[in-house]
Amino acid sequence: MDLQRRHFCTVSLVLPASAWAHHGWSSFDLERPWYLAGVLQQVRWANPHAELQLRVDTGLQKPADLVSRSLPRQTAPVDGSALLQRARVPEGAAGDWTVELAPLTRLQAWGLEPLAAGARVELIGFTQRGAAERMLRAEFLFVGGRAIGLRSSPA
């Protein structure tokens, strides 16, 4: 094995899973928006993106008002209204999920203060294609009566 390849293999063993997950949106199934809600168990408020450990309650259902919620106008390019309509609760959603948010600079631009364990949040997002792990990349975060578009910055 040449030195360059050996170096790559060594580095790949020490990178956290979250570093591998940070590939943009192309590896996520954008045709299946999921709705999750629950209580934060842990929060990692650091770059390259904030990450949450969310405990989803048993029996979670999509709220009746979800499709009528107001979204920031900056999210129009991703057709947020259609995502809200298509969003479903994944089968067997109860339990712990890892949720990837946006980079801290974007969260700060939205004026979002760091979240803390114990906070209740709602999310619309996507899972990675073919992944077995319970990881969601959030498109919209609903917290404290606000909807935050995580792929865009405020105007």
C-alpha positions as CSV (number, residue, x, y, z in Angstrom):
1,M,0.0,0.0,0.0
2,D,1.5,3.4,-0.9
3,L,2.0,6.1,1.7
4,Q,-0.8,8.4,0.4
5,R,-3.3,5.6,0.5
6,R,-2.2,4.4,3.9
7,H,-2.5,8.0,5.2
8,F,-6.1,8.2,3.9
9,C,-7.0,4.9,5.6
10,T,-5.5,6.1,8.9
11,V,-7.4,9.4,8.7
12,S,-10.7,7.7,7.8
13,L,-10.5,5.7,11.0
14,V,-10.2,8.7,13.2
15,L,-12.8,11.0,11.6
16,P,-16.1,11.1,13.5
17,A,-19.2,9.9,11.7
18,S,-20.5,13.5,11.5
19,A,-17.6,14.5,9.4
20,W,-18.5,11.8,6.8
21,A,-22.1,13.0,6.9
22,H,-21.2,16.5,5.9
23,H,-21.4,16.1,2.1
24,G,-24.1,18.7,1.1
25,W,-27.6,17.5,0.1
26,S,-26.8,15.1,-2.7
27,S,-26.6,11.9,-0.5
28,F,-30.0,12.6,1.1
29,D,-33.4,11.3,-0.2
30,L,-35.0,14.6,-1.0
31,E,-38.2,12.8,-2.3
32,R,-39.1,11.6,1.2
33,P,-39.4,14.5,3.7
34,W,-39.8,13.2,7.3
35,Y,-41.5,15.0,10.2
36,L,-39.9,14.4,13.7
37,A,-40.7,16.0,17.0
38,G,-39.3,15.4,20.5
39,V,-37.0,16.4,23.3
40,L,-33.4,17.1,22.8
41,Q,-31.1,14.7,24.8
42,Q,-27.8,16.3,23.7
43,V,-26.7,19.2,21.7
44,R,-23.3,19.8,19.9
45,W,-23.3,23.5,18.9
46,A,-20.1,23.5,16.9
47,N,-19.0,23.6,13.2
48,P,-19.1,22.2,10.6
49,H,-22.8,22.1,11.7
50,A,-24.8,21.9,14.9
51,E,-25.9,18.3,15.8
52,L,-28.7,17.2,18.0
53,Q,-29.7,14.0,19.7
54,L,-33.5,13.9,19.6
55,R,-35.7,11.5,21.5
56,V,-38.9,11.0,19.5
57,D,-42.0,10.0,21.5
58,T,-43.9,6.8,20.8
59,G,-47.1,7.4,18.8
60,L,-45.8,10.6,17.1
61,Q,-48.2,11.9,14.4
62,K,-48.0,14.7,11.9
63,P,-49.7,17.7,13.4
64,A,-52.8,18.9,11.6
65,D,-51.5,22.5,11.4
66,L,-48.2,21.6,9.8
67,V,-49.3,22.2,6.2
68,S,-50.6,25.7,7.1
69,R,-47.5,26.9,9.0
70,S,-45.8,30.0,7.7
71,L,-42.3,29.6,6.4
72,P,-39.7,32.2,5.8
73,R,-39.8,33.6,2.2
74,Q,-36.1,32.8,1.7
75,T,-37.1,29.1,1.6
76,A,-39.2,29.4,-1.6
77,P,-36.5,27.8,-3.8
78,V,-37.0,24.5,-2.0
79,D,-40.8,24.7,-2.2
80,G,-41.3,24.5,1.6
81,S,-45.1,24.4,1.3
82,A,-44.9,21.2,-0.8
83,L,-42.4,19.7,1.7
84,L,-44.8,20.4,4.6
85,Q,-47.6,18.6,2.7
86,R,-45.5,15.6,1.7
87,A,-43.8,15.2,5.1
88,R,-44.6,12.0,6.9
89,V,-43.7,10.4,10.3
90,P,-41.3,7.6,9.5
91,E,-42.5,4.1,10.5
92,G,-41.0,3.2,13.9
93,A,-39.9,6.8,14.5
94,A,-39.9,6.5,18.3
95,G,-36.5,6.5,19.9
96,D,-33.3,8.4,19.5
97,W,-32.3,10.2,16.3
98,T,-29.2,12.2,15.3
99,V,-30.2,15.5,13.6
100,E,-27.8,17.5,11.6
101,L,-28.6,21.3,11.4
102,A,-26.9,24.1,9.4
103,P,-23.5,25.7,10.0
104,L,-23.3,27.9,13.1
105,T,-22.9,31.1,10.9
106,R,-26.3,30.4,9.3
107,L,-28.0,29.6,12.7
108,Q,-26.6,32.8,14.1
109,A,-27.8,34.8,11.1
110,W,-31.3,33.5,11.9
111,G,-30.8,34.8,15.5
112,L,-31.1,31.3,16.9
113,E,-29.6,31.0,20.3
114,P,-27.8,27.7,21.1
115,L,-30.4,25.0,21.9
116,A,-30.1,23.0,25.1
117,A,-30.9,19.5,26.2
118,G,-34.5,19.4,27.4
119,A,-35.8,21.7,24.7
120,R,-38.7,20.5,22.6
121,V,-38.3,20.9,18.8
122,E,-40.0,19.8,15.6
123,L,-38.2,19.2,12.3
124,I,-38.7,18.4,8.7
125,G,-35.8,16.8,7.0
126,F,-34.3,13.9,5.0
127,T,-32.4,10.7,5.7
128,Q,-29.4,9.5,3.8
129,R,-30.1,7.2,0.9
130,G,-29.5,3.6,1.9
131,A,-28.4,4.4,5.4
132,A,-29.4,2.2,8.3
133,E,-28.7,4.7,11.0
134,R,-31.4,7.1,12.4
135,M,-29.9,10.3,11.1
136,L,-31.9,13.2,9.7
137,R,-30.6,16.3,7.9
138,A,-33.0,19.1,8.9
139,E,-34.5,21.3,6.2
140,F,-36.8,23.2,8.6
141,L,-36.5,23.6,12.4
142,F,-39.6,24.6,14.4
143,V,-38.7,26.0,17.8
144,G,-40.3,28.6,20.1
145,G,-43.0,29.3,17.5
146,R,-40.5,30.1,14.8
147,A,-39.8,28.3,11.5
148,I,-36.2,28.4,10.5
149,G,-35.1,27.4,7.0
150,L,-31.7,25.6,7.4
151,R,-30.6,25.7,3.8
152,S,-31.0,29.4,3.5
153,S,-30.0,32.6,5.4
154,P,-32.5,35.3,6.3
155,A,-32.8,38.3,4.0
